C-alpha cells in the first residue's frame, strides 16, 4: 500500500512538473540620448505605448503619441508640448519638489498657488504676475486642482494645475495655454491625466 501511494504521488508530481508553463515577459533594454531618438526607436520597434516611470518620486504616466517630449535638463521636470494650434504650442509639465522643502502638502499648495497675491509675482517666478485663480476641487482622487491665470510679457495665460503628494515628493502638474487654445486642447490634458498615477516603490 505504501509503495502504491508513493508511486501515485510520484506520477502526480511528475505530471505537474511537465504541465507547468512559464509566465515571464521578455525585457528589452536600450538607451537613447534624446527624446527624438526615443520616438524613432519606438516607431522602428513597433512599440504602441510609452510609459514614463519615476521610481524616485513615485509616479508614472503614459505618454500620448501626440506629446512632443522636451528635454528639461533636470530630473525635477518632465513633459512636453501639444500639437500647435494656429502656431501656438501649449505645454504640460510635471514639476517635482522634494518633500524636505515643504513641511506639509498645505505649505506646498500655499507656495504654488494658495498664497499668491493678485498683481504680484509668485515666489517661484519673477517674470509672471498672478491674475487670479479658481479652486476646482479634487481631480479624480489624484490631487487638488486649480484654474490659474498668469500674465507674462503682456500675454494672459490660462493654466490648470493639479497638486499631488507622493510618498517621496510633491508634484505640480501644469497645463499652460493661451486663452484662445485652453478649451481646444483641454481634452488632450484630460487624456494625459488619465494615464497618470501615483506609485509606491
ROVEXDO-658539 format. One line per 8 residues: their letters; for each residue x, y, z of N, C-alpha, C. Coordinates in Angstrom, 2 decimals. Layout:
BEGIN
a	X:Y:Z:X:Y:Z:X:Y:Z | ...
***
This chain:
BEGIN
xxxxxxxx	0.82:-1.19:0.00:0.00:0.00:0.00:0.87:1.25:0.00 | 1.95:1.22:0.81:2.83:2.37:0.88:3.49:2.61:-0.46 | 3.90:1.52:-1.13:4.52:1.66:-2.44:3.54:2.23:-3.45 | 2.27:1.81:-3.35:1.25:2.31:-4.28:1.05:3.81:-4.10 | 0.95:4.27:-2.86:0.75:5.69:-2.57:1.97:6.48:-3.04 | 3.17:5.97:-2.75:4.39:6.66:-3.16:4.46:6.75:-4.69 | 4.06:5.66:-5.38:4.09:5.67:-6.84:3.10:6.68:-7.41 | 1.90:6.71:-6.83:0.89:7.67:-7.28:1.35:9.12:-7.04
xxxxxxxx	1.94:9.38:-5.89:2.45:10.73:-5.59:3.55:11.12:-6.57 | 4.42:10.17:-6.91:5.49:10.45:-7.86:4.93:10.77:-9.23 | 3.96:9.98:-9.69:3.35:10.21:-11.01:2.63:11.55:-11.02 | 1.87:11.85:-9.97:1.12:13.11:-9.89:2.06:14.32:-9.90 | 3.16:14.26:-9.10:4.09:15.39:-9.06:4.85:15.51:-10.38 | 5.13:14.39:-11.04:5.81:14.44:-12.33:4.92:15.10:-13.37 | 3.62:14.80:-13.35:2.73:15.39:-14.34:2.59:16.89:-14.10 | 2.64:17.32:-12.86:2.59:18.75:-12.57:3.81:19.46:-13.14
xxxxxxxx	4.96:18.81:-12.99:6.19:19.42:-13.49:6.14:19.60:-15.00 | 5.61:18.64:-15.72:5.57:18.72:-17.17:4.47:19.65:-17.67 | 3.44:19.92:-16.85:2.32:20.75:-17.29:2.51:22.23:-17.00 | 3.45:22.58:-16.20:3.64:23.99:-15.88:4.20:24.75:-17.08 | 3.75:25.97:-17.21:4.29:26.84:-18.25:4.88:28.07:-17.58 | 5.80:28.71:-18.25:6.39:29.90:-17.68:5.54:31.11:-18.03 | 5.48:32.03:-17.11:4.70:33.26:-17.30:5.65:34.45:-17.14 | 6.65:34.47:-17.97:7.61:35.57:-17.89:7.52:36.41:-19.14
xxxxxxxx	7.88:37.66:-18.99:7.89:38.54:-20.16:9.32:38.82:-20.55 | 9.50:39.08:-21.82:10.83:39.39:-22.31:11.12:40.86:-22.07 | 12.24:41.14:-21.52:12.64:42.52:-21.24:13.69:42.92:-22.25 | 13.43:44.00:-22.94:14.41:44.52:-23.89:14.90:45.85:-23.35 | 16.19:45.98:-23.27:16.76:47.22:-22.77:17.49:47.93:-23.90 | 17.44:49.23:-23.81:18.14:50.05:-24.79:18.40:51.41:-24.18 | 19.10:52.21:-24.91:19.37:53.55:-24.41:19.10:54.55:-25.52 | 18.95:55.79:-25.12:18.73:56.85:-26.09:19.30:58.14:-25.51
xxxxxxxx	19.67:59.04:-26.40:20.27:60.31:-25.97:19.27:61.46:-25.98 | 18.29:61.40:-26.85:17.30:62.47:-26.93:15.91:61.85:-27.06 | 14.89:62.65:-26.79:13.53:62.15:-26.94:13.19:61.88:-28.40 | 13.80:62.63:-29.32:13.59:62.35:-30.74:14.09:60.95:-31.08 | 15.25:60.60:-30.54:15.80:59.25:-30.78:14.90:58.19:-30.16 | 14.33:58.48:-28.99:13.41:57.54:-28.34:12.18:57.30:-29.22 | 11.61:58.37:-29.77:10.43:58.23:-30.62:10.75:57.41:-31.88 | 11.95:57.60:-32.44:12.35:56.81:-33.61:12.47:55.33:-33.23
xxxxxxxx	13.06:55.05:-32.08:13.18:53.66:-31.63:11.81:53.05:-31.39 | 10.89:53.86:-30.84:9.53:53.38:-30.62:8.88:52.98:-31.93 | 9.01:53.82:-32.94:8.43:53.54:-34.26:9.07:52.31:-34.89 | 10.40:52.25:-34.88:11.12:51.13:-35.50:10.82:49.80:-34.83 | 10.60:49.82:-33.51:10.33:48.58:-32.78:8.85:48.23:-32.77 | 8.01:49.12:-33.28:6.57:48.85:-33.28:5.96:48.89:-31.90 | 6.54:49.69:-31.01:6.03:49.80:-29.64:4.83:50.76:-29.67 | 3.70:50.30:-29.18:2.48:51.09:-29.25:2.38:52.17:-28.20
xxxxxxxx	2.93:51.93:-27.02:2.73:52.87:-25.92:4.00:53.00:-25.10 | 4.34:54.24:-24.77:5.45:54.51:-23.86:4.90:54.94:-22.51 | 5.59:54.52:-21.45:5.22:54.95:-20.10:6.46:55.50:-19.43 | 6.31:56.71:-18.88:7.39:57.31:-18.09:7.18:56.86:-16.66 | 8.19:56.19:-16.10:8.11:55.65:-14.75:9.20:56.27:-13.91 | 8.81:56.97:-12.86:9.77:57.62:-11.97:9.71:56.95:-10.61 | 10.66:56.05:-10.36:10.65:55.30:-9.10:11.23:56.10:-7.95 | 11.92:57.19:-8.23:12.44:58.05:-7.16:11.32:58.89:-6.56
xxxxxxxx	10.50:59.48:-7.42:9.46:60.39:-6.95:8.07:59.77:-6.97 | 8.01:58.47:-7.30:6.80:57.66:-7.16:5.59:58.12:-7.98 | 5.80:58.20:-9.29:4.67:58.41:-10.18:5.01:57.82:-11.54 | 3.97:57.62:-12.33:4.16:57.18:-13.70:3.06:57.80:-14.55 | 3.36:57.93:-15.84:2.37:58.48:-16.76:2.58:57.87:-18.14 | 1.47:57.48:-18.76:1.54:57.02:-20.15:1.75:58.24:-21.03 | 2.63:58.10:-22.01:2.99:59.23:-22.87:2.17:59.15:-24.16 | 1.22:60.06:-24.34:0.45:60.04:-25.60:1.35:60.27:-26.80
xxxxxxxx	0.99:59.69:-27.93:1.79:59.84:-29.15:1.89:61.30:-29.60 | 0.88:62.10:-29.29:0.87:63.49:-29.73:1.76:64.40:-28.88 | 2.21:63.93:-27.71:3.02:64.78:-26.84:4.45:64.86:-27.38 | 4.87:66.06:-27.69:6.23:66.30:-28.17:7.14:66.49:-26.95 | 7.80:65.40:-26.54:8.62:65.43:-25.34:9.75:66.44:-25.48 | 10.03:67.15:-24.39:11.07:68.17:-24.39:12.12:67.85:-23.32 | 13.37:68.07:-23.69:14.46:67.91:-22.73:14.37:69.07:-21.73 | 14.34:68.76:-20.44:14.25:69.80:-19.43:15.60:70.06:-18.76
xxxxxxxx	16.53:69.11:-18.90:17.84:69.29:-18.29:17.87:69.02:-16.80 | 16.77:68.48:-16.26:16.71:68.19:-14.83:15.78:67.00:-14.59 | 16.03:66.26:-13.51:15.14:65.16:-13.13:13.90:65.70:-12.43 | 13.87:66.98:-12.16:12.76:67.59:-11.43:11.67:68.14:-12.35 | 11.74:67.87:-13.63:10.70:68.31:-14.56:10.62:67.34:-15.73 | 9.39:66.97:-16.09:9.14:66.08:-17.22:7.91:66.56:-17.96 | 7.99:66.59:-19.30:6.80:66.96:-20.06:7.13:67.32:-21.48 | 6.20:68.06:-22.09:6.38:68.43:-23.48:5.30:69.36:-23.96
xxxxxxxx	5.25:69.52:-25.28:4.28:70.42:-25.88:3.22:69.63:-26.65 | 2.08:70.26:-26.81:0.98:69.69:-27.56:1.07:70.14:-29.00 | 0.40:69.46:-29.91:0.43:69.89:-31.31:-0.03:71.35:-31.43 | 0.62:72.09:-32.29:0.33:73.52:-32.43:-1.07:73.76:-32.98 | -1.71:74.79:-32.45:-2.98:75.28:-32.96:-2.76:76.73:-33.36 | -2.92:77.04:-34.64:-2.67:78.40:-35.14:-1.28:78.91:-34.74 | -0.31:78.00:-34.77:1.07:78.37:-34.44:1.38:78.46:-32.96 | 0.42:78.10:-32.10:0.61:78.19:-30.64:0.73:76.79:-30.07
xxxxxxxx	1.81:76.53:-29.34:2.02:75.24:-28.69:1.77:75.37:-27.19 | 0.78:74.65:-26.70:0.54:74.57:-25.26:1.49:73.54:-24.67 | 1.61:73.53:-23.33:2.56:72.63:-22.68:1.95:71.94:-21.48 | 2.42:70.75:-21.23:2.11:70.01:-20.00:3.44:69.63:-19.36 | 3.60:69.98:-18.11:4.85:69.72:-17.41:4.55:69.19:-16.02 | 5.25:68.15:-15.61:5.19:67.66:-14.24:6.45:68.15:-13.54 | 6.26:69.02:-12.54:7.39:69.59:-11.80:7.45:68.93:-10.43 | 8.65:68.52:-10.03:8.84:67.74:-8.82:9.54:68.58:-7.75
xxxxxxxx	9.05:68.48:-6.53:9.64:69.18:-5.39:9.92:68.18:-4.28 | 11.15:68.19:-3.77:11.50:67.31:-2.66:10.65:67.65:-1.44 | 10.24:66.64:-0.70:9.41:66.87:0.49:10.15:67.67:1.56 | 11.47:67.61:1.57:12.23:68.35:2.57:12.08:69.86:2.46 | 11.63:70.34:1.30:11.48:71.79:1.10:10.20:72.34:1.71 | 9.22:71.48:1.95:7.94:71.91:2.49:7.52:70.97:3.62 | 7.15:71.53:4.77:6.75:70.66:5.89:5.50:69.82:5.60 | 4.54:70.39:4.84:3.29:69.68:4.58:2.80:69.97:3.16
xxxxxxxx	1.79:69.21:2.74:1.14:69.46:1.46:0.50:70.85:1.46 | -0.05:71.26:2.59:-0.65:72.58:2.70:0.37:73.69:2.43 | 1.58:73.53:2.95:2.65:74.50:2.69:3.02:74.52:1.22 | 3.07:73.35:0.60:3.38:73.25:-0.83:2.31:73.96:-1.66 | 1.03:73.68:-1.35:-0.06:74.33:-2.08:-0.01:75.84:-1.89 | 0.36:76.29:-0.68:0.48:77.73:-0.44:1.55:78.35:-1.33 | 2.68:77.68:-1.45:3.78:78.18:-2.27:3.40:78.27:-3.74 | 2.75:77.23:-4.25:2.43:77.17:-5.68:1.28:78.10:-6.04
xxxxxxxx	0.20:78.06:-5.25:-0.99:78.80:-5.69:-1.80:79.47:-4.58 | -1.93:78.84:-3.42:-2.85:79.34:-2.41:-2.48:80.72:-1.86 | -1.19:80.99:-1.69:-0.76:82.26:-1.08:-0.44:83.36:-2.08 | -0.77:83.15:-3.35:-0.46:84.16:-4.36:-1.34:85.39:-4.18 | -0.78:86.55:-4.49:-1.47:87.83:-4.33:-1.67:88.45:-5.71 | -2.88:88.91:-5.96:-3.24:89.47:-7.26:-2.28:90.59:-7.65 | -1.78:90.50:-8.90:-0.90:91.53:-9.43:0.55:91.41:-9.04 | 0.86:90.45:-8.17:2.25:90.28:-7.73:2.83:88.99:-8.30
xxxxxxxx	4.15:88.95:-8.34:4.84:87.75:-8.85:4.82:86.65:-7.80 | 4.62:85.41:-8.25:4.75:84.29:-7.31:6.20:84.14:-6.87 | 6.42:83.46:-5.76:7.79:83.24:-5.29:8.58:82.37:-6.26 | 7.89:81.59:-7.07:8.59:80.67:-7.97:8.92:81.29:-9.32 | 8.51:82.55:-9.60:8.86:83.18:-10.88:8.69:84.69:-10.81 | 9.78:85.39:-11.03:9.72:86.86:-11.05:9.16:87.38:-12.37 | 9.09:86.55:-13.40:8.63:87.02:-14.70:7.12:86.88:-14.90 | 6.42:86.29:-13.96:4.97:86.13:-14.05:4.27:87.06:-13.05
xxxxxxxx	3.03:87.43:-13.37:2.16:88.15:-12.44:0.89:87.33:-12.26 | 0.51:87.16:-11.02:-0.68:86.38:-10.69:-1.93:87.23:-10.94 | -2.87:86.68:-11.73:-4.06:87.43:-12.10:-5.36:86.79:-11.61 | -5.27:85.72:-10.87:-6.47:85.11:-10.30:-6.44:83.60:-10.36 | -7.38:82.99:-9.62:-7.47:81.52:-9.58:-8.89:81.10:-9.23 | -9.18:79.87:-9.57:-10.44:79.25:-9.21:-10.13:77.85:-8.70 | -10.58:77.53:-7.50:-10.37:76.18:-6.95:-11.37:75.24:-7.61 | -10.87:74.12:-8.12:-11.71:73.16:-8.83:-11.97:71.88:-8.04
xxxxxxxx	-11.38:71.77:-6.84:-11.58:70.58:-6.02:-10.64:69.45:-6.40 | -10.96:68.26:-5.91:-10.13:67.08:-6.17:-10.23:66.66:-7.63 | -9.09:66.31:-8.19:-9.07:65.79:-9.54:-8.92:64.27:-9.48 | -10.02:63.55:-9.69:-10.02:62.07:-9.71:-9.23:61.44:-8.58 | -9.33:61.97:-7.40:-8.62:61.47:-6.21:-7.11:61.47:-6.38 | -6.61:62.26:-7.34:-5.16:62.37:-7.54:-4.60:63.51:-6.70 | -5.27:64.65:-6.76:-4.80:65.83:-6.02:-5.74:67.00:-6.24 | -5.47:68.10:-5.57:-6.30:69.30:-5.70:-5.99:70.01:-7.02
xxxxxxxx	-7.05:70.53:-7.66:-6.85:71.18:-8.95:-7.33:72.63:-8.89 | -6.71:73.43:-9.78:-6.98:74.87:-9.82:-6.93:75.34:-11.27 | -7.75:76.34:-11.58:-7.60:77.11:-12.83:-6.89:78.39:-12.40 | -5.76:78.69:-13.05:-4.92:79.81:-12.65:-4.67:80.71:-13.86 | -4.66:82.01:-13.61:-4.42:82.99:-14.66:-3.13:83.74:-14.34 | -2.22:83.75:-15.30:-0.92:84.40:-15.12:-0.64:85.33:-16.29 | -0.02:86.44:-16.00:0.40:87.38:-17.03:1.92:87.28:-17.17 | 2.38:87.21:-18.43:3.81:87.23:-18.70:4.03:87.89:-20.06
xxxxxxxx	4.90:88.87:-20.10:5.19:89.60:-21.35:3.90:90.08:-22.02 | 3.00:90.63:-21.21:1.72:91.18:-21.69:0.79:90.15:-22.32 | 1.04:88.87:-22.06:0.14:87.81:-22.50:-0.51:87.15:-21.29 | -1.82:86.91:-21.37:-2.53:86.24:-20.29:-2.56:84.75:-20.58 | -2.03:83.97:-19.65:-2.02:82.52:-19.79:-3.09:81.90:-18.90 | -3.76:80.89:-19.45:-4.73:80.10:-18.70:-4.06:78.78:-18.36 | -4.09:78.41:-17.10:-3.39:77.19:-16.66:-4.33:76.33:-15.84 | -4.11:75.04:-15.89:-4.76:74.14:-14.94:-3.65:73.42:-14.19
xxxxxxxx	-3.74:73.50:-12.87:-2.75:72.85:-12.00:-3.43:71.70:-11.27 | -2.70:70.61:-11.12:-3.09:69.53:-10.22:-1.89:69.32:-9.29 | -2.13:69.49:-7.99:-1.05:69.37:-6.99:-1.19:68.04:-6.28 | -0.11:67.27:-6.29:-0.15:65.87:-5.88:0.93:65.61:-4.82 | 0.60:64.74:-3.87:1.60:64.28:-2.91:1.86:62.80:-3.15 | 3.13:62.43:-3.28:3.53:61.03:-3.31:4.28:60.76:-2.00 | 4.74:59.55:-1.81:5.43:59.28:-0.55:6.81:59.93:-0.49 | 7.34:60.38:-1.63:8.69:60.95:-1.63:8.77:62.37:-2.18
xxxxxxxx	7.64:62.92:-2.68:7.73:64.25:-3.32:6.36:64.91:-3.39 | 6.39:66.20:-3.72:5.19:66.93:-4.12:5.30:67.19:-5.61 | 4.20:67.03:-6.32:4.19:67.21:-7.77:3.25:68.36:-8.15 | 3.70:69.15:-9.10:2.89:70.22:-9.67:2.70:69.87:-11.14 | 1.52:69.38:-11.49:1.20:69.08:-12.87:0.59:70.35:-13.46 | 1.22:70.87:-14.51:0.92:72.20:-15.01:0.58:72.14:-16.50 | -0.68:72.41:-16.81:-1.11:72.57:-18.21:-1.21:74.07:-18.46 | -0.38:74.60:-19.36:-0.33:76.03:-19.64:-0.72:76.28:-21.08
xxxxxxxx	-1.60:77.27:-21.29:-2.06:77.58:-22.63:-2.39:79.06:-22.74 | -2.70:79.48:-23.94:-3.23:80.81:-24.14:-4.74:80.76:-23.93 | -5.34:81.92:-23.82:-6.79:81.98:-23.65:-7.51:81.33:-24.83 | -6.99:81.53:-26.03:-7.64:81.02:-27.24:-7.53:79.50:-27.39 | -6.50:78.90:-26.82:-6.26:77.48:-27.05:-6.59:76.59:-25.85 | -6.92:77.17:-24.70:-7.16:76.36:-23.50:-8.23:75.30:-23.76 | -9.41:75.72:-24.19:-10.50:74.76:-24.40:-10.22:73.80:-25.56 | -9.53:74.28:-26.58:-9.25:73.43:-27.75:-8.34:72.27:-27.40
xxxxxxxx	-7.47:72.45:-26.42:-6.52:71.39:-26.05:-6.85:70.71:-24.73 | -7.94:71.13:-24.09:-8.23:70.60:-22.76:-8.46:69.09:-22.79 | -9.05:68.57:-23.86:-9.27:67.12:-23.96:-7.94:66.36:-23.95 | -6.91:66.96:-24.52:-5.60:66.31:-24.52:-5.02:66.29:-23.10 | -5.23:67.37:-22.35:-4.79:67.37:-20.95:-5.51:66.27:-20.18 | -6.81:66.12:-20.39:-7.56:65.06:-19.71:-7.03:63.68:-20.10 | -6.69:63.51:-21.38:-6.11:62.23:-21.83:-4.78:61.98:-21.13 | -3.94:63.00:-21.04:-2.66:62.87:-20.34:-2.89:62.46:-18.89
xxxxxxxx	-3.83:63.12:-18.23:-4.10:62.83:-16.82:-4.70:61.44:-16.62 | -5.41:60.94:-17.61:-5.99:59.59:-17.47:-4.90:58.52:-17.42 | -3.71:58.84:-17.92:-2.59:57.89:-17.87:-1.64:58.14:-16.72 | -2.01:59.06:-15.82:-1.14:59.39:-14.68:-1.57:58.62:-13.45 | -0.60:58.14:-12.67:-0.92:57.58:-11.36:0.26:57.66:-10.42 | -0.07:57.76:-9.14:0.94:57.72:-8.08:1.31:56.27:-7.85 | 2.60:56.02:-7.67:3.07:54.65:-7.44:3.62:54.54:-6.01 | 4.04:53.36:-5.66:4.50:53.10:-4.29:5.72:52.20:-4.31
x	6.85:52.71:-4.77:8.07:51.91:-4.88:8.83:51.94:-3.56
***
